[in-house]
Amino acid sequence: MARFLPCCGGIMTTSDDILEVEGLGIRFGGLVAVNDVSFRVARGQVFGLLGPNGAGKTTLFNLIAGALQPTTGRIRFEGRDVTGMKPDRRSRLGIARTFQITQPFAELTVEENVMAAALVRHRSLAEMRHAAGPYVDMVGLSHKRHELAKSLSTGQRKRLELARAMATQPRLLLLDEVTGGVDQASIPGLIDLVAKLRETGVTLILVEHNMRVIMRLSDRMMFLNRGEKLAEGPPDAIANHPDVVNLYLGAAHA
């Protein structure tokens, strides 16, 4: 089996923390979407983000990936301040993300979609095709390699999204609702795939509404509500935290 190395070269820091977020905040006019959020993610960890709709989880992803610039706070990746960097530069440094609503190039094949993502690391078509192949195989889409992306099911599009992200060779991968919108039968396979991604050495930050999924995959979790961090710790501690139970899980869980 091919070995996937989620690394783009360069000097690696010796710190155990691959990501450091300090006092991060953003406001849109009078709306404070994220307020003074701080946390660290250890290298090789699966870090889960939990919270109700509108809690600020996707906004936080956009800040880390560079799609939004914070009003306050700093973001450090492998010891380097990336707060003001554009998304393409962060991608080249090793930060990638997926999206809850997948948007593949509908008229391109599965392989061509992954080739487009591999452009971050390669320049010739031959190099991109060679690089894309193993990631198509990794996510279980070998049989769909030459089919158009528009023909894929929702679950298959989620897999394609993962292949495209991995083709950028990230060291930090932000996963936004991997199981969101897919049928129940597809969820176990996607869980196994995320676990397989972890085995490559990539660090994962996971936004997921399915409590069973996020509890199973995460080493550490953070709970957000109305843009603020209310709790952080091991999955069991978060699941039994009073604020999490009251605001998210409900009395039935308790």
Buried (B, 14 or more C-beta within 10 A) or exposed (E): EEEBEBBBEEEEEEEEBBBBBBEBBBBEEEEBBBBBBBBBBBBBBBBBBBBEEEBBBBBBBBBBBBBBEBBBBBBBBBEEEBBEBEBEEBBBBBBBBBBBEBEBBEEBBBBBBBBBBBBBBBEEEEBBBEBBBBBBBBBBBEEBBEBBBEEBEEBBBBBBBBBBBBBBBBBBBBBBBBBBEBEEEBBEBBBEBBEBBBEBBBBBBBBBBBBEBBBBBBBBBBBBBBBBBBBBBEBEEBBEBEEBBEBBBEEEEE
